[in-house]
């Protein structure tokens, strides 16, 4: 069985003895056992946890946030998959920023003047989504639910709901298109995430088949505005739950988040111009 004393652990990982002492002191990483003369002995499980700590520090989390996150009962594989998702998201953000910067530099070289539209895009790429706090009333909706990958489940649910609306001549001119997402995208496997396509309505409507009536709870929400196609929307949600939420100190209410498709295919054909408000329920 692989075991290491503290100096061996330090040499193996490049983490100083002083840092390992500090992690032990604050209850972040305690050795699996101590010898009768007080030597710390680290196990493979300790090594795996140290890797998680180093990774989360690399992603920008504080030690107190890391301690809270590691209290979740996740397997080593699940932690590695989460790290993979964060790296993919960060790489994608950097790529988008680089693409925007390349455009600005290319146009600046050609015209020797700044293109303000390109600068606005660059600002959006560098600037993370800044949330606002809203208190809303309950919202009554027609709903169709599906489980699975975000895009596929969403397409199936919206297809069924749209057919129902057309069959019963229900107008969507003044309706809000919404999506309910009950599962935390940071901890629920993508193929197990539930999704409900929803639309507000007026008057009396009799649901049938897969169509039901439900109410989105009112109360306090933190709202993020996302611009762009739905292909990357799940990444934005993941970023909110895995990055913003731990850093914010906010506490989630035990109700689903939902999405408000402010500008969507009902009124806009260009997916790059879609606007989605992401409502995350929080305690006051």
Buried (B, 14 or more C-beta within 10 A) or exposed (E): EEBBBBEEBBEEBEBEEEBBEEBBEEEBBBBEEEEEEEEBBBBEEBBEBBBBBBBBEEBEBEBEBBBEBBEEEBEEEEBBEBBEBBEEBBEEBEEBBEEBBEBBEEBBEEEEEEBEEBBEBBEBBEEEBEBEEEEBEEBBBBBBBBBBBBBEBBBBBBEBBBEBBEEEEBEBEEBBBBBBBBBBBBEBEBEEBBBBBBBBBEEEBEEEEBBBEBEBBEBBBBBBBBBBBBEEBBBBBBBBBBBBBBEEEBEBBEBBBBBBBBBBEEEBEEEEEBBBBBBBBBEE
